[in-house]
């Protein structure tokens, strides 16, 4: 049986309903579990160092000087940049190359908190989960960021979650996963339940 298709010269007659997704933010997950043993081995030779992020975090310590791990493990830096390229190519598609401007490894102890924040003077940021148990450690939470004091206009009950009504969201991750996201996307975590949540955070600039 052949189905009849009615064609029209008028495009307006054919389009009666469309919904557009505007201002979407890309978050890319990229698995790097092969690097976890190398990173943990590197950490054994490094001490805790002071950092300049006390205003936004509590009970979090930095391991080793900023950027040192990238100098000691250049293949790690190359793989992180590959993750950034894949994120860019599948989303914002900027016509540029990338470099990592800074990176640091952090251990979040029990009850650690990282206040919601953004990163300035960079294009992408990333978090590599080095020691992470989903049921025992805080997940990284992303929040909708808007400059309007009238957002939301009204907060009403909704029947289901959609990409348009979410106020905050998370990405399911396992140990060895890296998340790449725009640096101005608000992120942080709340009340880490147990010790030894180890992550590497890095920021990316265009070159």
GROMACS elastic network, one bead per residue, 0.5 to 0.9 nm:
[ bonds ]
;  ai    aj funct       b0    kb
    7    10     6  0.88784   500
    7    14     6  0.86811   500
    8    11     6  0.71468   500
    8    13     6  0.73634   500
    8    14     6  0.73843   500
    9    13     6  0.85293   500
   10    13     6  0.55359   500
   10    14     6  0.70961   500
   11    14     6  0.52719   500
   11    15     6  0.65436   500
   12    15     6  0.54979   500
   12    16     6  0.75782   500
   13    16     6  0.71104   500
   15    18     6  0.74138   500
   21    24     6  0.68006   500
   21   163     6  0.83223   500
   21   164     6  0.79469   500
   24   163     6  0.87311   500
   25    91     6  0.85296   500
   25    92     6  0.88611   500
   25   181     6  0.77045   500
   25   182     6  0.72083   500
   25   185     6  0.76476   500
   26    87     6  0.75306   500
   26    88     6  0.86441   500
   26    90     6  0.85841   500
   26    91     6  0.62057   500
   26    92     6  0.77305   500
   26   180     6  0.81798   500
   26   181     6  0.61335   500
   26   182     6  0.71381   500
   27    87     6  0.74331   500
   27    91     6  0.89185   500
   27   171     6  0.82391   500
   27   179     6  0.65601   500
   27   180     6  0.56160   500
   27   182     6  0.75651   500
   28    83     6  0.80838   500
   28    84     6  0.83869   500
   28    86     6  0.80351   500
   28    87     6  0.54869   500
   28    88     6  0.89579   500
   28    90     6  0.87477   500
   28   178     6  0.80102   500
   28   179     6  0.55526   500
   28   180     6  0.51099   500
   28   181     6  0.66378   500
   29    83     6  0.82616   500
   29    87     6  0.83557   500
   29   171     6  0.82290   500
   29   173     6  0.78635   500
   29   177     6  0.64430   500
   29   178     6  0.56586   500
   29   180     6  0.66007   500
   30    80     6  0.89756   500
   30    83     6  0.61326   500
   30    86     6  0.87148   500
   30    87     6  0.88252   500
   30   176     6  0.85347   500
   30   177     6  0.56315   500
   30   178     6  0.51412   500
   30   179     6  0.64747   500
   30   180     6  0.79669   500
   31    34     6  0.83922   500
   31    83     6  0.87493   500
   31   128     6  0.89420   500
   31   174     6  0.86909   500
   31   175     6  0.86908   500
   31   176     6  0.57489   500
   31   178     6  0.60471   500
   31   179     6  0.88180   500
   32    35     6  0.58276   500
   32    36     6  0.74121   500
   32    79     6  0.79468   500
   32    80     6  0.84928   500
   32   128     6  0.80415   500
   32   175     6  0.87794   500
   32   176     6  0.50125   500
   32   177     6  0.57031   500
   32   178     6  0.67178   500
   33    36     6  0.53914   500
   33    37     6  0.82678   500
   33   129     6  0.89410   500
   33   130     6  0.81048   500
   33   175     6  0.68990   500
   33   177     6  0.66283   500
   34    37     6  0.70861   500
   34    38     6  0.81131   500
   34   176     6  0.74807   500
   35    38     6  0.53623   500
   35    39     6  0.62585   500
   35    40     6  0.87622   500
   35    76     6  0.70693   500
   35   130     6  0.87218   500
   35   176     6  0.76085   500
   36    39     6  0.51580   500
   36    40     6  0.61473   500
   36    41     6  0.85299   500
   36   129     6  0.88062   500
   36   130     6  0.59067   500
   36   131     6  0.81560   500
   36   175     6  0.83925   500
   36   176     6  0.63990   500
   37    40     6  0.52020   500
   37    41     6  0.60627   500
   37    42     6  0.85742   500
   37   130     6  0.89802   500
   38    41     6  0.51537   500
   38    42     6  0.61823   500
   38    43     6  0.87218   500
   38    73     6  0.83151   500
   39    42     6  0.50312   500
   39    43     6  0.62378   500
   39    44     6  0.89501   500
   39    69     6  0.80851   500
   39    73     6  0.84098   500
   39    76     6  0.87890   500
   39   130     6  0.77151   500
   40    43     6  0.50809   500
   40    44     6  0.66404   500
   40   130     6  0.78498   500
   40   131     6  0.87872   500
   41    44     6  0.54673   500
   41    45     6  0.75254   500
   42    45     6  0.58593   500
   42    46     6  0.71034   500
   42    69     6  0.75725   500
   42    72     6  0.83920   500
   42    73     6  0.87000   500
   43    46     6  0.51860   500
   43    47     6  0.79255   500
   43    63     6  0.68933   500
   43    64     6  0.74345   500
   43    69     6  0.87577   500
   43   105     6  0.87525   500
   44    47     6  0.80930   500
   45    64     6  0.86221   500
   46    49     6  0.88929   500
   46    63     6  0.62827   500
   46    64     6  0.50766   500
   46    65     6  0.84063   500
   47    62     6  0.84832   500
   47    63     6  0.57844   500
   47    64     6  0.55748   500
   47    65     6  0.85979   500
   48    61     6  0.65303   500
   48    62     6  0.56133   500
   48    64     6  0.59866   500
   48    65     6  0.84555   500
   49    61     6  0.73786   500
   49    62     6  0.56764   500
   49    63     6  0.60751   500
   49    64     6  0.60147   500
   49    65     6  0.65801   500
   50    61     6  0.76656   500
   50    62     6  0.68380   500
   50    63     6  0.89030   500
   50    65     6  0.86261   500
   51    54     6  0.72198   500
   51    61     6  0.78181   500
   51    62     6  0.65802   500
   51    65     6  0.88167   500
   51    66     6  0.87532   500
   52    55     6  0.78613   500
   53    56     6  0.58001   500
   53    57     6  0.63184   500
   53    58     6  0.89897   500
   54    57     6  0.52340   500
   54    58     6  0.65863   500
   54    59     6  0.88445   500
   54    60     6  0.83370   500
   55    58     6  0.80490   500
   55   115     6  0.86898   500
   56   113     6  0.81172   500
   56   114     6  0.58592   500
   56   115     6  0.51227   500
   56   116     6  0.78116   500
   56   117     6  0.76869   500
   57    60     6  0.64694   500
   57   112     6  0.73349   500
   57   113     6  0.54653   500
   57   115     6  0.60405   500
   58    61     6  0.87946   500
   58   108     6  0.84518   500
   58   109     6  0.89573   500
   58   111     6  0.81408   500
   58   112     6  0.53360   500
   58   113     6  0.51969   500
   58   114     6  0.66146   500
   58   115     6  0.86757   500
   59   107     6  0.85965   500
   59   108     6  0.63179   500
   59   109     6  0.58334   500
   59   110     6  0.75331   500
   59   111     6  0.71281   500
   59   113     6  0.70263   500
   60   106     6  0.65156   500
   60   107     6  0.56986   500
   60   109     6  0.62241   500
   60   112     6  0.61435   500
   60   113     6  0.77555   500
   60   114     6  0.82802   500
   61   105     6  0.84367   500
   61   106     6  0.54888   500
   61   107     6  0.53101   500
   61   108     6  0.66196   500
   61   109     6  0.81279   500
   62    65     6  0.78499   500
   62    66     6  0.85260   500
   62   104     6  0.68509   500
   62   105     6  0.56760   500
   62   107     6  0.63991   500
   62   108     6  0.89483   500
   63    66     6  0.85234   500
   63   104     6  0.73964   500
   63   105     6  0.54974   500
   63   106     6  0.59374   500
   63   107     6  0.73277   500
   64    67     6  0.85030   500
   64    68     6  0.69625   500
   64    69     6  0.78211   500
   64   104     6  0.76428   500
   64   105     6  0.73066   500
   65    68     6  0.56718   500
   65    69     6  0.81268   500
   65   104     6  0.72570   500
   65   105     6  0.87382   500
   66    69     6  0.77755   500
   66   102     6  0.66885   500
   66   103     6  0.57049   500
   66   105     6  0.79310   500
   67    70     6  0.55594   500
   67    71     6  0.68720   500
   67   100     6  0.89422   500
   67   101     6  0.83337   500
   67   102     6  0.56860   500
   67   104     6  0.61987   500
   67   202     6  0.88493   500
   68    71     6  0.52452   500
   68    72     6  0.63051   500
   68    73     6  0.85712   500
   68   103     6  0.82600   500
   68   104     6  0.82314   500
   69    72     6  0.50067   500
   69    73     6  0.57771   500
   69    74     6  0.81067   500
   69    76     6  0.84150   500
   69    77     6  0.86330   500
   69   103     6  0.81638   500
   69   104     6  0.80006   500
   69   105     6  0.85614   500
   70    73     6  0.50723   500
   70    74     6  0.54051   500
   70    75     6  0.81198   500
   70    76     6  0.66236   500
   70    77     6  0.55072   500
   70    78     6  0.89913   500
   70   103     6  0.78761   500
   71    74     6  0.57451   500
   71    77     6  0.82780   500
   72    75     6  0.89988   500
   73    76     6  0.54392   500
   73    77     6  0.69314   500
   74    77     6  0.50946   500
   74    78     6  0.63398   500
   74    79     6  0.87659   500
   75    78     6  0.50087   500
   75    79     6  0.62475   500
   75    80     6  0.86693   500
   76    79     6  0.51830   500
   76    80     6  0.62209   500
   76    81     6  0.86708   500
   77    80     6  0.51419   500
   77    81     6  0.62628   500
   77    82     6  0.86475   500
   77   100     6  0.78071   500
   78    81     6  0.52139   500
   78    82     6  0.62755   500
   78    83     6  0.88435   500
   79    83     6  0.63602   500
   79    84     6  0.87226   500
   80    83     6  0.50994   500
   80    84     6  0.63916   500
   80    85     6  0.87662   500
   80   100     6  0.85969   500
   80   126     6  0.85651   500
   80   128     6  0.89355   500
   80   178     6  0.82250   500
   80   202     6  0.89344   500
   81    85     6  0.61564   500
   81    86     6  0.86273   500
   81    98     6  0.70103   500
   81    99     6  0.71178   500
   81   100     6  0.75316   500
   81   204     6  0.84106   500
   82    85     6  0.50385   500
   82    86     6  0.62741   500
   82    87     6  0.86535   500
   83    86     6  0.51734   500
   83    87     6  0.62657   500
   83    88     6  0.86913   500
   83   178     6  0.79946   500
   83   179     6  0.86427   500
   83   180     6  0.73583   500
   84    87     6  0.50487   500
   84    88     6  0.61584   500
   84    89     6  0.85399   500
   84    98     6  0.78558   500
   84   124     6  0.76373   500
   84   125     6  0.87879   500
   84   126     6  0.83494   500
   84   180     6  0.64361   500
   84   181     6  0.87464   500
   84   204     6  0.81340   500
   85    88     6  0.50724   500
   85    89     6  0.59489   500
   85    90     6  0.85015   500
   85    93     6  0.89069   500
   85    97     6  0.81385   500
   85    98     6  0.77762   500
   86    89     6  0.51157   500
   86    90     6  0.61271   500
   86    91     6  0.85600   500
   87    90     6  0.54128   500
   87    91     6  0.62116   500
   87    92     6  0.79545   500
   87    93     6  0.84127   500
   87   180     6  0.67360   500
   87   181     6  0.79884   500
   88    91     6  0.52439   500
   88    92     6  0.53334   500
   88    94     6  0.65370   500
   89    92     6  0.68376   500
   89    94     6  0.76621   500
   90    93     6  0.67133   500
   91    94     6  0.86743   500
   93    96     6  0.86788   500
   94    97     6  0.85064   500
   96   206     6  0.61088   500
   96   207     6  0.65402   500
   97   205     6  0.85617   500
   97   206     6  0.57750   500
   97   207     6  0.53359   500
   98   204     6  0.64527   500
   98   205     6  0.56878   500
   98   207     6  0.53714   500
   99   203     6  0.85081   500
   99   204     6  0.55756   500
   99   205     6  0.54708   500
   99   206     6  0.63714   500
   99   207     6  0.64310   500
  100   103     6  0.73921   500
  100   202     6  0.67918   500
  100   203     6  0.56765   500
  100   205     6  0.62392   500
  100   206     6  0.88528   500
  101   122     6  0.78400   500
  101   202     6  0.75515   500
  101   203     6  0.57113   500
  101   204     6  0.56295   500
  101   205     6  0.62325   500
  102   201     6  0.84172   500
  102   202     6  0.56674   500
  102   203     6  0.56096   500
  102   204     6  0.76023   500
  103   200     6  0.69677   500
  103   201     6  0.55818   500
  103   203     6  0.65295   500
  104   199     6  0.84409   500
  104   200     6  0.56455   500
  104   201     6  0.56257   500
  104   202     6  0.66084   500
  105   198     6  0.71518   500
  105   199     6  0.57372   500
  105   201     6  0.64627   500
  105   202     6  0.88763   500
  106   197     6  0.80681   500
  106   198     6  0.56931   500
  106   199     6  0.55150   500
  106   200     6  0.62773   500
  106   201     6  0.78955   500
  107   131     6  0.89881   500
  107   195     6  0.80990   500
  107   196     6  0.57299   500
  107   197     6  0.55608   500
  107   199     6  0.67348   500
  108   111     6  0.81341   500
  108   112     6  0.55444   500
  108   113     6  0.80026   500
  108   137     6  0.89997   500
  108   192     6  0.72244   500
  108   194     6  0.84851   500
  108   195     6  0.64798   500
  108   196     6  0.58568   500
  108   198     6  0.63603   500
  108   199     6  0.82838   500
  109   112     6  0.54542   500
  109   192     6  0.71347   500
  109   193     6  0.83025   500
  109   194     6  0.64804   500
  109   196     6  0.56450   500
  109   197     6  0.66914   500
  110   137     6  0.89204   500
  110   191     6  0.76267   500
  110   192     6  0.56455   500
  110   193     6  0.54555   500
  110   196     6  0.77946   500
  110   197     6  0.85917   500
  111   190     6  0.80949   500
  111   193     6  0.56855   500
  111   194     6  0.70494   500
  111   195     6  0.81779   500
  112   138     6  0.89043   500
  112   189     6  0.85177   500
  112   190     6  0.72828   500
  112   191     6  0.53234   500
  112   192     6  0.50217   500
  112   193     6  0.78797   500
  112   194     6  0.86627   500
  112   195     6  0.85996   500
  113   138     6  0.89622   500
  113   188     6  0.79608   500
  113   189     6  0.60158   500
  113   191     6  0.50774   500
  113   192     6  0.64681   500
  114   117     6  0.82933   500
  114   187     6  0.86209   500
  114   188     6  0.51466   500
  114   189     6  0.51832   500
  114   190     6  0.64156   500
  114   191     6  0.82358   500
  115   187     6  0.78900   500
  115   188     6  0.54163   500
  115   189     6  0.66136   500
  115   190     6  0.74340   500
  116   141     6  0.83111   500
  116   142     6  0.81432   500
  116   143     6  0.78473   500
  116   186     6  0.58882   500
  116   189     6  0.71895   500
  117   184     6  0.83680   500
  117   185     6  0.81253   500
  117   186     6  0.51945   500
  117   187     6  0.56218   500
  117   188     6  0.64962   500
  118   183     6  0.60081   500
  118   184     6  0.50070   500
  118   185     6  0.60694   500
  118   186     6  0.50730   500
  118   187     6  0.66709   500
  118   188     6  0.88910   500
  119   122     6  0.68404   500
  119   123     6  0.86746   500
  119   124     6  0.86755   500
  119   125     6  0.75081   500
  119   182     6  0.88690   500
  119   183     6  0.50889   500
  119   184     6  0.59424   500
  119   185     6  0.82562   500
  119   186     6  0.85190   500
  119   203     6  0.78977   500
  120   123     6  0.81724   500
  120   183     6  0.68913   500
  120   184     6  0.71507   500
  121   183     6  0.85435   500
  121   203     6  0.89716   500
  121   205     6  0.76467   500
  122   125     6  0.74857   500
  122   182     6  0.86426   500
  122   183     6  0.63485   500
  122   184     6  0.86630   500
  122   203     6  0.62077   500
  122   204     6  0.55770   500
  122   206     6  0.77863   500
  123   181     6  0.87779   500
  123   182     6  0.60956   500
  123   183     6  0.55940   500
  123   184     6  0.80027   500
  123   203     6  0.74728   500
  123   204     6  0.57158   500
  123   205     6  0.53206   500
  123   206     6  0.69521   500
  124   180     6  0.67181   500
  124   181     6  0.55656   500
  124   184     6  0.81342   500
  124   202     6  0.85828   500
  124   203     6  0.59709   500
  124   204     6  0.50513   500
  124   205     6  0.70122   500
  125   179     6  0.83070   500
  125   180     6  0.58495   500
  125   181     6  0.55167   500
  125   182     6  0.60047   500
  125   184     6  0.86389   500
  125   201     6  0.73257   500
  125   202     6  0.56797   500
  125   204     6  0.59071   500
  126   178     6  0.66918   500
  126   179     6  0.53488   500
  126   181     6  0.61738   500
  126   182     6  0.85103   500
  126   183     6  0.83100   500
  126   200     6  0.79928   500
  126   201     6  0.55873   500
  126   202     6  0.52567   500
  126   203     6  0.63975   500
  126   204     6  0.81397   500
  127   140     6  0.88684   500
  127   177     6  0.83087   500
  127   178     6  0.54424   500
  127   179     6  0.52495   500
  127   180     6  0.67748   500
  127   181     6  0.87805   500
  127   199     6  0.64797   500
  127   200     6  0.55825   500
  127   202     6  0.66359   500
  128   175     6  0.83073   500
  128   176     6  0.67295   500
  128   177     6  0.58835   500
  128   179     6  0.64466   500
  128   180     6  0.87852   500
  128   198     6  0.86726   500
  128   199     6  0.54590   500
  128   201     6  0.64490   500
  128   202     6  0.84732   500
  129   132     6  0.58881   500
  129   173     6  0.80381   500
  129   174     6  0.72619   500
  129   175     6  0.52704   500
  129   176     6  0.54421   500
  129   177     6  0.56734   500
  129   178     6  0.62077   500
  129   179     6  0.84517   500
  129   197     6  0.81735   500
  129   198     6  0.64566   500
  129   200     6  0.66807   500
  129   201     6  0.89544   500
  130   175     6  0.57786   500
  130   176     6  0.57135   500
  130   177     6  0.79733   500
  130   178     6  0.89544   500
  130   197     6  0.78908   500
  130   198     6  0.53019   500
  130   199     6  0.51747   500
  130   200     6  0.70639   500
  131   175     6  0.58406   500
  131   176     6  0.78001   500
  131   196     6  0.69382   500
  131   197     6  0.56466   500
  131   199     6  0.68666   500
  132   135     6  0.89397   500
  132   136     6  0.78533   500
  132   137     6  0.63236   500
  132   138     6  0.87201   500
  132   173     6  0.86645   500
  132   174     6  0.66330   500
  132   176     6  0.81480   500
  132   196     6  0.80212   500
  132   197     6  0.56296   500
  132   198     6  0.66462   500
  132   199     6  0.80094   500
  133   136     6  0.52896   500
  133   137     6  0.56403   500
  133   138     6  0.86789   500
  133   174     6  0.70032   500
  133   175     6  0.67941   500
  133   197     6  0.79607   500
  134   137     6  0.56304   500
  134   138     6  0.72766   500
  134   139     6  0.70223   500
  134   172     6  0.82633   500
  134   173     6  0.73481   500
  134   174     6  0.67294   500
  134   175     6  0.83449   500
  135   138     6  0.81638   500
  136   192     6  0.79600   500
  136   193     6  0.61075   500
  136   194     6  0.60116   500
  136   195     6  0.86889   500
  136   197     6  0.87351   500
  137   191     6  0.89294   500
  137   192     6  0.55636   500
  137   193     6  0.58101   500
  137   194     6  0.61175   500
  137   195     6  0.79408   500
  137   196     6  0.84332   500
  137   197     6  0.61343   500
  138   141     6  0.87348   500
  138   189     6  0.61629   500
  138   190     6  0.65392   500
  138   191     6  0.69078   500
  138   193     6  0.67279   500
  138   194     6  0.85512   500
  138   197     6  0.79933   500
  139   170     6  0.71763   500
  139   171     6  0.81745   500
  139   172     6  0.80489   500
  139   173     6  0.81071   500
  139   188     6  0.85619   500
  139   189     6  0.63144   500
  139   190     6  0.81634   500
  139   192     6  0.83804   500
  140   169     6  0.88885   500
  140   170     6  0.63648   500
  140   171     6  0.76207   500
  140   187     6  0.67507   500
  140   188     6  0.56990   500
  140   189     6  0.52300   500
  140   190     6  0.84893   500
  141   168     6  0.68757   500
  141   169     6  0.59654   500
  141   170     6  0.50373   500
  141   171     6  0.79204   500
  141   186     6  0.83253   500
  141   187     6  0.54684   500
  141   188     6  0.54908   500
  141   189     6  0.56804   500
  141   190     6  0.83891   500
  142   167     6  0.87225   500
  142   168     6  0.54956   500
  142   169     6  0.52809   500
  142   170     6  0.60177   500
  142   171     6  0.86202   500
  142   185     6  0.69860   500
  142   186     6  0.56361   500
  142   188     6  0.68438   500
  142   189     6  0.86777   500
  143   166     6  0.85394   500
  143   167     6  0.60385   500
  143   169     6  0.64465   500
  143   170     6  0.88178   500
  143   185     6  0.72529   500
  143   186     6  0.52805   500
  143   187     6  0.61538   500
  143   188     6  0.85844   500
  144   166     6  0.74958   500
  144   167     6  0.53691   500
  144   168     6  0.58152   500
  144   169     6  0.83011   500
  144   185     6  0.75612   500
  144   186     6  0.69365   500
  145   167     6  0.86952   500
  145   184     6  0.83818   500
  145   185     6  0.68436   500
  145   186     6  0.63241   500
  146   149     6  0.80640   500
  146   151     6  0.72671   500
  147   150     6  0.87882   500
  147   151     6  0.83441   500
  148   151     6  0.57325   500
  148   152     6  0.86030   500
  149   152     6  0.82547   500
  149   153     6  0.88390   500
  150   153     6  0.51925   500
  150   154     6  0.83595   500
  151   154     6  0.76088   500
  151   155     6  0.88208   500
  152   155     6  0.61023   500
  155   158     6  0.89805   500
  157   160     6  0.89791   500
  158   161     6  0.72978   500
  158   165     6  0.82114   500
  160   165     6  0.88683   500
  161   164     6  0.80811   500
  161   165     6  0.64386   500
  161   166     6  0.64385   500
  162   165     6  0.55647   500
  162   166     6  0.63416   500
  163   166     6  0.59186   500
  164   167     6  0.87297   500
  166   169     6  0.68153   500
  171   179     6  0.84608   500
  173   176     6  0.83406   500
  173   177     6  0.60691   500
  173   178     6  0.81832   500
  173   179     6  0.83800   500
  174   177     6  0.57139   500
  175   178     6  0.87346   500
  178   200     6  0.88637   500
  180   183     6  0.89366   500
  181   184     6  0.84381   500
  181   185     6  0.69919   500
  182   185     6  0.55437   500
  183   186     6  0.79206   500
  183   203     6  0.75398   500
  183   204     6  0.84342   500
  184   187     6  0.88719   500
  189   192     6  0.74695   500
  190   193     6  0.89540   500
  192   195     6  0.77194   500
  192   197     6  0.79076   500
  194   197     6  0.74897   500
  195   198     6  0.89834   500
